[in-house]
Amino acid sequence: MPRGYRGEPGDADIAAESSGNAIRELADRLVEEAAKASEYRVRLELSEKAQSTLEEQLVEERRRREEAERAREDLRRELEAFREERESPETVEEAPDRAEPRSTAGGAEEGARRPRWRRVFGS
């Protein structure tokens, strides 16, 4: 091309138009990607909240289970004590070396030694 040659005037318009289209397309893609990133961020936050809630529920459930296991163990001990009491009952005749006979009426002190199920059901 000769030194002073200039292209046709329409060539510059085509070049400007095509670069403008490319910039618009890139801007549109950038907006789409930003929207996706925002959606992913919201999903991540929701997932983190759900995980946190589940972890709290797990801790609470473990606490309840431990409490239930302690109560079960207490009841098991009471049942064993009740079975031992039934298998070897003490009466006044069987224990003559006791200073006082065992009261059948009960009382505050007797109530404190009775198993929980007897206090509850009045046996």
For each residue, the residues with C-beta under 8 A, 3 or more apart:
1: 5
2: 5
3:
4:
5: 1 2
6:
7: 11 12
8: 11
9: 12 13
10: 13 14
11: 7 8 14 15
12: 7 9 15 16
13: 9 10 16 17
14: 10 11 17 18
15: 11 12 18 19
16: 12 13 19 20
17: 13 14 20 21
18: 14 15 21 22
19: 15 16 22 23
20: 16 17 23 24
21: 17 18 24 25
22: 18 19 25 26
23: 19 20 26 27
24: 20 21 27 28
25: 21 22 28 29
26: 22 23 29 30
27: 23 24 30 31
28: 24 25 31 32
29: 25 26 32 33
30: 26 27 33 34
31: 27 28 34 35
32: 28 29 35 36
33: 29 30 36 37
34: 30 31 37 38
35: 31 32 38 39
36: 32 33 39 40
37: 33 34 40 41
38: 34 35 41 42
39: 35 36 42 43
40: 36 37 43 44
41: 37 38 44 45
42: 38 39 45 46
43: 39 40 46 47
44: 40 41 47 48
45: 41 42 48 49
46: 42 43 49 50
47: 43 44 50 51
48: 44 45 51 52
49: 45 46 52 53
50: 46 47 53 54
51: 47 48 54 55
52: 48 49 55 56
53: 49 50 56 57
54: 50 51 57 58
55: 51 52 58 59
56: 52 53 59 60
57: 53 54 60 61
58: 54 55 61 62
59: 55 56 62 63
60: 56 57 63 64
61: 57 58 64 65
62: 58 59 65 66
63: 59 60 66 67
64: 60 61 67 68
65: 61 62 68 69
66: 62 63 69 70
67: 63 64 70 71
68: 64 65 71 72
69: 65 66 72 73
70: 66 67 73 74
71: 67 68 74 75
72: 68 69 75 76
73: 69 70 76 77
74: 70 71 77 78
75: 71 72 78 79 116
76: 72 73 79 80
77: 73 74 80 81
78: 74 75 81 82 115 116 117
79: 75 76 82 83
80: 76 77 83 84
81: 77 78 84 85 115
82: 78 79 85 86 115 117
83: 79 80 86 87
84: 80 81 87 88
85: 81 82 88 89
86: 82 83 89
87: 83 84
88: 84 85
89: 85 86 94
90: 94 95 102
91: 94 95 102
92: 95 96 98 101 102
93: 96
94: 89 90 91
95: 90 91 92 98 102
96: 92 93
97:
98: 92 95 101 102
99:
100:
101: 92 98
102: 90 91 92 95 98
103: 106 107 110
104:
105:
106: 103 110 111 114
107: 103 110 111
108: 111 112
109: 112 113
110: 103 106 107 113 114
111: 106 107 108 114 119
112: 108 109
113: 109 110
114: 106 110 111 118 119
115: 78 81 82 118 119
116: 75 78 119 120
117: 78 82 120 121 123
118: 114 115 121 122 123
119: 111 114 115 116 122
120: 116 117
121: 117 118
122: 118 119
123: 117 118
